[in-house]
Amino acid sequence: MSDTIEASWFAEKIANRTIRGIALGTRALIRAGALPIGTRLPPIRDIAYEMRVSPATISEAWSELRRQKIITGRGRNGTWVSGDRFVAKPERLASSGNYGPGALDLTKAVPDATLLPGLAEAMAYGASVQNLNSYERSRIVKELEEVVSPRWPYSAEAFLATNGGYNAVYTALHALVSPGAPVAIEHPTAMRLLDILEDLGARIIPVACDEEGPLPSSLSGALQQRPTVFLFQPRLHSVTGTTVSPRRLDLLGDILAGSDALIIEDDGTGDISAMPPISLGSRFPERTVHIVSYSKTLGPDLRLAVLSSSPAIVDQIQSYRSFSAGWTSRILQAAGAWLLRDPSTQQVIAEARDIYQKRRDGLAQALAHKGIHIPPGSGLCLWVPVASEQYAMVTLAARNIAVNPGSKFSIMQSNHIRVATATLSSRCEEVADAIALANTL
């Protein structure tokens, strides 16, 4: 096979002339090796002519393949086969580097394993849960619902246990949002959320934020594009460490009252925040999905989160889950309930919260002494402004310090770096010196 093919040859190989049929047929040719990587595809109009379909049909099929990164290029410059991988991967997460043993890795804003509660007693308790080994697709075990309900920021009508916070977001979006639909989301936001939206093929609409949360004017502008969902992190923003103020939440609610967009609230850090849980669920119970993850406080291997919404929405999400696991382990749910009731576990969480705050504040104060001021906040990382993102990454890497570029957390340009502080128990001055040097450009 040469580096180019004829439109007539291509048309002969594709039997199904629908958008989906053309996309699937092209994938099959690539998988079979008939279209090797590097092959230049014929112009859209030539293929459309040979297939007796509209150019728009070919263009839509190409858009699907381009989203999957199977083909690349567009317009007069031509289109090429660029990949033979048909299972999507989270590009932002997958692009994390592998660092040597001597590197100070500040890329992962994850909990310090030494500050997590022990699971032995909780797991032993979980093994005695009611209906153990039943194939009934239950939504949430009764005792977990009983312990989370009083802590919930509003009186929810229905609950559902999921396999972690991102699993809840992924499942909710795929159950409720059509591929290609517009979704409004904070700028910046968690890179995992952007990976999920891009996998869904959503049209991402960024909503600018300040120290109080999403800007009402920016949300209002985003709603003009009629997004299906507004996705945000009201209690503790996982990137910037800010919390949506009650005043701002009211303003956002006033704006959303004029929209029919679903509201997905991601509380991914839970009680690492000292602030009480907040939600628009009491105002819009029929279209709010509120998600609380327990990975950062109880441990990631517990694989546990809980979401709430209206019975109709929870039923839709549960129906989607029935294609796969169907329910979250009752053992893990009961273990989670035990930990949430256990006073000693709550003390461990409180102590961890204080330590995380001191570590974050320690680097923020060291940066302030260098003239780099970070807004007050909490959590597991700092969102640090830099003169040049690329220069900052190179400068820090030269000093064996690894951080994440701000570009991973937005589809917009952002001269920032994200520095994880959860395990930064020392070396704050060293990191601050390196960041200050990176800002001398």
N, C-alpha and C positions, 0 to 999 in steps of 0.2 A: 504494500500500500504506500503510495506517495504521500507527500506532506499536504496535498490538496486532493479534493474529490469533486466529482461532478454532481450537480443537483439531480440529474436523472438517475444516477446510481443510487443516491441517497433515497430518493422517492420510492424506488423499487423495493427498498428494504423495509419500509414502514407501511404496515397494513392498516393500522388504526389511525385515521386522520384527525382525531380530536386533539385538543391541547394535551391532555393527559397521555393519550396514546402516542403522540409524537415524542413527548418527554421520555416515556418509558421505553419506547422503541430505540431512541438514541442511546439511552443508558445501556440497553441490552447490546447494542453494537459496540459500545466502548468496553463493556465487560468481556465480550467475546474476543476483543482484540482487533476487530474489523476497523475500528477508529482509534488508532493509537494516540497516546499523549503527544501533542504537537501538531496533530492534523488540523489543517485550516478548513473550516466548514464553508459551504457555498453561501453566497449572499441570500438573505432572507427572501427577497423578491423572486430569486431564481427557484428556491425550494418551493415557495408558495405556488409558483406557476406550474411546476412539475406535479405537485400534489393536488392541484385544483382547490386550494384553500386560500383564505385571505392572509396577507402578510401579518396581520395582527395575531392570527392563530399561531404562526411560527414564533413570533415575538414573545407571546405569552409562554410558550413551551421553553424557549431559550431563557426566559426570566427565571423559571423554576430551576433549570439546570445551573444557571449562574448562581442562584442562591445557594445551591448545594456545592458550589465551587467545582463543578464538573467541567464547565466551560468558562472561558473568560473572554473579555473584549466585547466591543459593540460598535455599531455604526460603520463608517467608512473604513475604519482600521481593521475590520474583519473580526471573526470569532474563531477561537481555537479550542480544541480539547485540552484541558489543563489538569485533569485528574481522573483517576479511576476508583476513587473511594466513594462508596455510596451510603455509608453510614455517617451522618453528620457528627462532628465533634465540637465541643465548646471551645471556639478559637481563642478567646481571651484566657480562659483557664488553662488550656493546653499549651499556651505559649510561655508559660512559666519556665524559667531556666533551671538547670541543675548546677549547683554551686559546690565548690570544693569544701573540704572539711574545715578549712580555716576561715571561710567567709562568714561574715555576720549577716545572716539571712533575715531581713525585715520585710519580706514580701507577703507573708501569710498572717492576716489578722484573725488568728484563731486563738482559742483559750490556751493558757498554760496548763499542761496536763497535770502538773503538780498541785494546781489549785482546784481541781475538780473533786467532787465527793466520791467516796468509794461506792461500788455497785454491788458488792457481794451479797449483803443482806437484802437489798432491793430485788436482785435477780432471784434469790431463793424464794422470796415472797411471791414474785411474779409467777413462778412455776406452779403455784397453787391457785391461780386465777380461775374463776368460774368459766365453764364452757371451754376449757382447754382442749385443743385439737379438734374443735368443731369446725366444719366447713361452712358454717353460716357466715355470710358476708356482713358482719356487724360493723356499724360505723364507729362506735366508741364504747369501751367498757364502762359500766355504770359508775364504778368508783373513781375513774379518771374524770368523767364528766362532773361528778359531785365535788371534786377537789378543785377543778379549774373554773367552774362556774362562778363561785364567789369572787374570784380574782379577776374575772373578765371585765373589760371596761364598759360593757353595756349588757343589758338583759337579752341574750341571744336566744333565738328560737330553735336552732339546731346546731349540733357540733359534729365534727368528724376528725378522727385521729389519722395522721398521715406519717409517712416514713421520713420525717425531717421537714425543715422549713422550705428548702428549695424544691423538694418533692411536692409540697403543697402548692407552691406557686406554679410549678410546671404543670401539675395535674389540673389545677383550676383554669389556667390559661388555655390548655388544650381542650378542656371540656366546654369552655364557655366562649372562646374566641375563634373565629374563622381564620385560616391562614391568609396572610396579606392584609388583615384588618389593621387600622391605625390604633396605636396604644400610646397614651401620654404617660411619661415617666420623668422622675426628677433628674436634673443635671447638676452634679454627677450622680451616679447610682452604683449599686453593686455590680461588678462585672459578670457575676453569675446570672443576674437578672437580664442583662443585655444578651448574654449567650442564649438564654431561654427564648427571649423575644426574637432573636435573629434565627434561631432554629425553627420557630413558628412561622417565620417569614413576615412578621408584623412590620408595619410601617411605624417606626419609632418617632414620636414627637417629644422632644426634650422640653422640660419645664424648669426654668431657672429658679434658683433658690438663694436665700440669704440666711442669716443666723437664726431666723425664726421659722424657717421651712420654705416650702414652695411659695413663690411670689404670686399673689392673686392676679396681677396683670398678666403674668406669663401663662398661668393656668387658663385665664379667660381667653387669651389668644389661642392656646392649644385647643380649647373646646370648640373654637370656630371650625376646626377641621373634623369635628364630630368623631372623636376617638371612641372606640368600643369600651375601653378601660382606662381609668386613671390609677396608676400603681405608684404607691409611695410608702415611706417608712416614717410613721408619725412619732413613735416613741424615742427611738434613737437611730439616727442615720448611720449606717454601717461604714460610710466613707468619711464624712465630715465630722461625725460625733455630735451633731446638733439635734435638738428636740423641737418639734413643732409646738409653738406656744398655744395656749388656749385661745387667745385672741385671734391668732392666725388660723387656727382650726375652724373657728366660727366663720371667718371670712371665706375660707375655702369652701365651707359648707354652703354659704350663701351663693357662691358662684356655681357650685355643682347642682344646686336646686334647679337651675335652668337647663340642666342637661340630663340625658338618660343614660350616661356612661356608668358602667359598673365601677365600683370602687374596691380596689384590692389593697389592703393594709398589711405590710410585712413587718412584723415585730421579730426580727431575726436574732436580736441579742438579748431579749427578755430582761431578766432581773439583773443583768450587768448594768443596766441603767438604774439610777436611784430614783428616777421620775416614775410616777404612777402610770399605768397603761392608759392610753387615750384612743378614741375611735370616733368615727362618724357613724358608727353602727346604730346608735340610738336615734339618730336623725334620719338615716336612710337604711333601715333594717332589711328592706326588700331587695337591696342591690349592693350591700357591703359584704365583702369577704374579708374577715379579720383573721390573720394567721400569727400564731405564737410558736416559735421554735424553742426547744429546750436543749439544743445541742451545745450552746455556748455556756450554759450554766450547769446542766446535769451530765453532759458528756456526749460527744458525737456518736459513739457506738450505741447509745440508747436509741438512735434513729427515731426520734419522736418529735412531732409537732401536733398542734391542734388548730383547726380552723372552725370558724362559725359563719353562718349566713342564714338566709331564709330556708325553710324546708325544701322549696322548689330548687334552689341553687345547689344545696347540699346533695339533693337527689341526683342532679345532673352530674356533679363531680363524682359521686359514688358510682354512677352508671358507667362513666368513663373508666374508673379504676377496675371495674369488673372485667375488662379485657385483659388485665394483668394479675397482680397479686390479689386484688379484691378487698383486702383488709390489712390493717397493721397488726403485727404480732400482739396478741393479748398478753403475753408474758411481758413484753416491753411496756405496754400500756399500764399494766398493774405495777410494774417496777417504778415507772414514772410517778404514778399516784402515791406510792409509798414514799418516794423521795420528797415529793411536794408536801407531804404531811409531816415529814420527819424534822423535828426542831434542829437537830445537829446538822442536817444537810443545809437547812436555811442559814445556819450560822456560817458554814463553809462558804456559801454563796455570798453572804454579806462581807466576809473577810476578803474573798477574792475580788469583789467589786471595789473595795477600798484600795487593794494593791494595784489593780488595773488603773485606777484613777491616779494614784501616785506615780506610776510609771509613765502614763500619758502626760501628766503635768510636769514630770521631771524633764522630759525632752522639750515640751513646750516652753518651759522656763529657760532652759539652756539656749533655745533658739531666740527667745526674746532678748537675751543678753547680747545676741549677735545682730539684733535689729530686725529679726523675722518674727512677726507677731501672728499668733494663731488664735482664732476666736475661742472662747470658753466652750467646753464640751466634755464628753466622756466617751467611753468605749475602748476599742482595742487598737486604735491607729490614729495618725495625724494626717490631715490633708494640707500639704505644705506648698505654698506658691513658690515658683522658681522662675528665673529669667528665661531659661530655655530648658525644656524638658529633656531633650536629647543630650545637651551639655551636662545637665545634672546627673543623668544616668551614667554617662561615661566617667564623670568626675568621681562619683561614689564608687563605681566599679573599680576604678584605679586604686581606691583605698580599701578594696575587698569588702565593700558594703553593698548589699543587694536590696533594692526597693522596687516598687511597682511604678511604672509611668502612669501619669494621670489619664493618658489616652485610653487605657483599658476600661475606664469607668464612665465613658461618655462617647457619643457619636460626634460630639462637637470638639473643636480644638480647646485644649485646656492646659496651660503651662503650670502643671502641678506634679508632685510626686506623692504617692501614698506610702507612709512609713508605718509599719506595724510596730506597736509598742507593748503588746501583751506580754512578751517575754524579755523585754528590754530592762532587766533589773540593774544593769550597770552600763558603762560606756556611753552615757547620754552626751557627755561633753565631746567625746570623739565624733559621734554622729552629727552633733550640732556644728562642729568645726567643719566637717566635710560638706554639709549642706550649705553653710555660709560661704565656703570656697566655691561651691557650684553656682552661687548667686552673684559671683563677681564678674560674670560675663558682661 
